[in-house]
Amino acid sequence: MDEVQRRLAHIHIRSSECKGCRYCVEICPKRVYEMTTVYNELGYRVPQASHEEECIVCRRCETACPDLAIYVKRMGVRFNRRNLSVVDASYQR
């Protein structure tokens, strides 16, 4: 079976913990994050993962976040090249 394994990520942002420092926006090599115009309960603007599909799971954002408000989960999906359907969404490396 001709399959390609592609690594994806799911990014969790706890907006209630975020203080809007923008470290995640600045440190991400793939420009996954953007600041929103949304304010959290503390009155800070929070980021969102606008380009989550570009994430390479380097976890620099997790390390840089002083409030531990970001968690990046590695997801694995295998695609069949012939019909581009999802073969096994539970695959994890």
N, C-alpha and C positions, 0 to 999 in steps of 0.2 A: 504494500500500500504506500503510495507516494504522499507523505505528509510533511508539513512544515510546522515546527514548534515555534510559537511566538510568545514572548514574555510580556505580560501586561501587568499593570498595577491598579490597585484600588486605593485611593487616597482618602483618609479620614481626617477631617479638620474639626476639632472641638472649638467652635466659634465662641462658646461661653468662656473659654480659657485664654483666648487670643487677646494680645494687647496691641496688635497692629504694628509691630516693629518692622515689617516688610523684609525680614531676613530671608524668609523662604522665597520671596519674589526675586531678591537680588542674587541668591546663591545658586539657584536652579540652573544647570547648564542647558537645559532644554526649554526654558521659559514656560514651564507648565502653569505657574501661578500668575494671577492678576488680582489686584486689589479691587474690591467691590465698593459700591456706595452704601452698602448695608452696614449698620452699626449694631454691635452686640449690646448685651445688658450693661456692660461696663462703659459704654460710650466710645468704643474703638472701632475703626473700620476693619473689616476682616477680609482675608484673601479667599479666593476660590480656585480650585484646580480646573481652570478653563480648558486646558489641553492635556487632560489626564492620559490620553492615548499616546502622548509623546514621552511619558515617564520611562526612564531607564532603570528605575529602582536603585539609584545611587544612595538614597537616603540622606543626602546632604541637608535637606530641609528639616528632617527629624533632628539631626545633630545640631543644627543652627538655632532651632526654636528654643528660646529661653523659658518658655511656658509649657513645654511638652504638649503642645496643642495639635501636633501633626503626627499621624501614624501612616506609614506606607506599607500596604500588604501586597506581596508578590502574588500574582495570579497567573495561572498557566492555562492556555487554551491551545488545542491542536486543531489545525485546519486541514481538510483534505483538498489537495490542489485541483483535483478533477472537477469538483462541484462547489468548492468553497463553502461547504457547510461545516458546522462545528461538529467535530468527531467526539471529543471528550472534554467537557468543560471542567471536570474535576481534576485534571492533570496538574500536578504541582512538582516543581523541581526540587 
